[in-house]
Amino acid sequence: MLIANPTIIEILTASGWSAGRSVDISNWVSQLEDAGYEMNTMSLLVLSSLGGLTIHPDSSDSQVYSPSPIRFDPTLLKWLPRPLPWEYQLGTVLSPLGECYDDSSLLIGNDGRLYANWDSFMECLGENFEDSLCTLLLATKRGTRLKLQQST
């Protein structure tokens, strides 16, 4: 997992992450696949490095909203239905990573983009994984709100 932003690295490190961190995710993967989820390559990479951590963002005056902790525990979502309509609309497999914004499912697409999902809407958090982390942890910008298009 390549992250270049020194502020993000500092926040992750303060929450227990290190560059060589590797956790066994086989139990999570098994539970989630049994629940009907597909685990994409990016989800496996991120969970191997960040799984089990709760990341606590710092507060600053330059933030556009007050960020909340990110919990990298994908089994928090195993009882929720797979977001197939969003996957079809976005053209990607969305794999669970955990929770963000206190009440949102955190999902990752094949390309590394993170998505926050509530019951009726989705937010794309960045152009790639690092940009998405910046949105969540630095809160200097908001994600892009997406609307589920009705199929005809």
N, C-alpha and C positions, 0 to 999 in steps of 0.2 A: 504494500500500500504506500504509494508515493504522495507525500504531503510536503509542500515547500514553504507554506506560509508559517513564519516563525511564531506568530501569535497563536495560531491553531495548534501547533506542536506544543507550545507552552501550556495551553489549556488541557490538551489531551494528557500530557505528562503529569500535570497536577492531579488528574483524575485516575492515575494508575497505569496509563499506557506507556509503552516503551517501543522503540523501533523494532526490536526483535521479538516482540510479544507474539505468542502463538498459543491459542487455546483449542482444545478438542471440541469440535462442534458436531460430531457425529450423532449424538443424542438429540440435539435440536433439529438437525436435518431430518432425522428419522421421524420425529414427532410431527414436524411441519408437512413432510411429504405424506404421512398417514392422514393428515387433516386436509389434503387436497392441494397444497401449495407446491409450486415448482420453484426450486432454489437455483437462481441463475449464478453464473460464475462470479459476478461482482459481489453478490450477497455472501458467497462462501469466503471470498477474500476479506471482506470487511468484517464479518463475524469472527473469522480466525484471528484477526488483529484486535478488534474492539469488543468482542462478545463478552458479556457479563459486566461491563463497565457502565457506570452512570457518569456522564460528562456534565460538569457544572460550569456553565459559562460565567464570565466576569461581566460586571455592569460598568457602563461608562456613559458619559454625557452625550456621546455621538450616536447612540443607538436610537433607531426609529421605533423600537418596541422593547419591552422587557423580555429577554430570552428566558426560557425555562430549561431545566436539565433534560438531557437525552438519555434514555435508558436503552442500552443495546442488549435486549433480551427478547428474541423473536418469539418465544413461546407465549408471551403476553398476548399475541395475536392469533394463536392457533384455533381459538373458538370462533373467530370472525370468518365470514365467508371470503373466499378468494375474490379479489376485485376484477373479475373477468370483463365486465363492460369497459372499465378503464384500460385494461390491457389491450383490448381490441382497438379502442380509440387511439391510444398512444403508440400502438405497434410494438409493445415490449412486454416481457414477462416482469411482473412486479413481485418481488420477493420481500417477505417481512424481515425487518431488522429490530423493531422495538417500538418505543413511544417517544413522542416529542410534544412540545406545546402543552404538556400536562394531560391532554385529552385526545391526541391525534395518533393514528397509526403511522409509523415511519416505514416506508417501503423504498426499495431501490430497483431501478430499471437495469436492463442489460448494459447500458452505456455508462452507468455509474451515477446517473442523476438520482437525487433523493426526492421523494414525494411525501408530503404530509396529507393524510386522508382522514376526513371526517365523514359522517354518514352521507351527506348530500353533495360534498364538493371535495376537490383535490387541489393541492398547491404544489407546483413544481418549484423546488427550492434553489435550483442553480443549473448551470450549463454542464457541470460535471461534479464528481464527488467532492473535491476540495472547495469549489465554489458553493456547493450546497451546505457544506459544513460552515463556511463563512456566514451564510445567511442565518443558520441556526445559532451559531455560537457568538458571532460578533454583532449580529442584528443591525447592521448598517444599511440593509435593504430588506425588502419583503420578497417573498416568493411570488410567482405568477399564479394567480387564481385561475383554475380551469373549470369549465362547465361540461358536464356529461351531455353529449349530444344524443338526442333521441334517434333510435334507428327507425328507418321507414320500411 
